[in-house]
Amino acid sequence: MVDIDEARRLQRRVNTLLRDRDAIRRMLEQADYERLSRDVGRQSVAIDRLEALLSGEKV
């Protein structure tokens, strides 16, 4: 059985994680999704080119 102090520590940890989750959700909602999408697309192209170079293909 979990003692009272351990239960309180666990509950505080859960509460902290819930607050962190909510904060991250707010930050993501405020982020510029369009810009992020473009950046991810550019990175994808760069990765594809690197993979082609590593496999010996001409780019």
Order of alpha helices (4+ residues) and beta strands (2+ residues): alpha-alpha
